[in-house]
């Protein structure tokens, strides 16, 4: 098993196939867990489990059927991720798979291909069995599985696959100076941005170390300079066809004159190519911008003060070292093994020094957020198995040596498979929620807009064929508008702002609305107050506008409020919002004990919050009927009460909130189904969502 290069390509192919089938089969666990739940099915197929998947799915559907043609942002998916969108398009068009089947299984089909470069990396150092077991481990580690599981239809299915493929090819060009190897490397660098453009900063980092390695350890080989020149061109920030033409011409030209140039001339030619690379590569700007996205948090300081969304995104928040360890390799002990394994790997094979950026960005996840852990997974997996190999080699008995290596490698799979079995994430929407959006699809025109929090933007595109103001990629200053709509206590302001925002967005060629309607030199409150008046002059109506109020937003409602609960001139919070969904744990006579520790005395309308007792202003009971209508019973308890309580009987939920929040759009129009019929029309109603048409 440990003999140098003891496996040929036939055996390597078998190892790759076995590793691929293992990776794919493990991803089917989620399918088996939910295959008998009809609430997660639509069009006879399980639905996907990531919101962003509907961004790409809408683009693929546009290519297939022409749907979403009026959505100004669908084209962004095609232009930004053409590789992913067209790969899905061809899978759907030229295979028996429906679009729903493609977006469900494509993540498992594509991401499992990561076993190929991992196994080949093992073969590169003449340790194919290390590559094989590393492929088994690397393909199912927490972070990689979470972002490539069945149903996680996102560009992440390509991120690590292509990143590690490029790393393997960088290593290959160090180990083997055959001309064809640099062409393979250039090809994968060229196509990389078509599938995962945001990962280029890591490719740049690996490229720098690769250049340094060759200039130090392989400077006597002319092909080292040829390789650097070709690779640097492939990283230029110019159109891909321009790069292809330049690479072909350069390769042919240098091959013809290579024998006439000495090492010194090659060195100067390489320095010149690197200078051109820095001019055309947009390197430092890209890297700095990526870092700053995750460093800038809180409130925007210049001009008007809008709250920054990065502060509320879980993926961008700092995480514990335990979480870092779990997500990179499956546990803290395994992370220590990976670190020692990588150090040993670099000592024994110094070429692997160029993989340091992938390990580094995994460590950076402790401060920048869990999404960064995934990049370190394959290198960490390879390092773990390599250390097992090294330790087992110290045993003289052959059988014991093999047994230790195999058993240790298999045991490393255990915590990750355990995680996978317990990772029962639901679909983004359930069947009833999709039915609500498809009802809207039948009512609305494709040029219409549905206003909702950004989490729901992409599903709204896909199922209702309407556009949104904010979504999973466009959630900057305009979050303020949607937040204001949800928390406003003025129905007139909601109707006017909805119309103004959409018409301004369309008329301004889809610019950020807040940057258009608010003037930094004037007090924005003047406009916000004017919008509360029924005689506010609105732009001409060109399309219908809908307001989407889902039940699921209840759990994030306080977060939604943060973006609108801000003085745009000072950046300070306007008021303290209290909104606490909970449930009844026990009842002692007229006193309810709630899961959040609060006690409610129904007879006297008193809330006991620790040692503090506060009065309840209103006590409402809401029951949703199958026809979508709501039955509301409301009681005035204490005229001076500070809080309101709403019993959502159909959900078994109790929501405690302050009086102003009680009068907000979401509470009144979704929970209580109270609305001004002169301003709104309820067009879709169910226990899961309510959709209103703006009449203004």
Secondary structure, 3 states (H helix, E strand, C coil): CCCCCCCCHHHHHHHHHHHHHHHHHHHCHHHHHHCCCHHHEECCEECCCCCCHHHHHHHHHHHHHCCCCCCCCHHHHHHHCHHHHHHHHHHHHCCCCCHHHHHHHHHHHHHCCHHHHHHHHHHHCCCHHHHHHHHHHHCCCHHHHHCCCCCCCCCHHHHHHHHHHHHHHHHHHHHCCCHHHHHHHHHHHHHHHHHHHHHHHHHHHHHHHHHHHHHHHCCCCHHHHHHHHHHHHHCCCCCHHHHHHHHHHHHHHHHHHHHHCCHHHHHHHHHHHHHHHHHHCCHHHHHHHHHHHHHCCCECCCCCCCECHHHHCHHHCCCCHHHHHHHHCCCHHHHHHHHHHHHHHHHHCHHHHHHHHHHHHHHHHHHHCHHHHHHHHHHHHHHHHHHHHHHHHCCCCHHHHHHHHHHHHHHHHHHHHHHHHHCCCCCCCCHHHHHHHHHHHHHCCCCCEEECCHHHHHHHHHHHCCECCCCCCCCCCCHHHHHHHHHCCCHHHHHHHHHHHHHHHHHCCCCCHHHHHCCCCCCHHHHHHHCCCCCCCCCCCCCCEEEEEEHHHHHHHHHHHHCCCECCCCCCECCCCCEEEECEEEEECCEEEECCCCEEECCCCEEEECCEEEEEEEEEEEEECCCCCEEEEEEECCCCCCEEEEEEHHHCEEEEEEHHHHCCHHHHHHHCCCCCCCCEEEEEECCCEEEEEECC
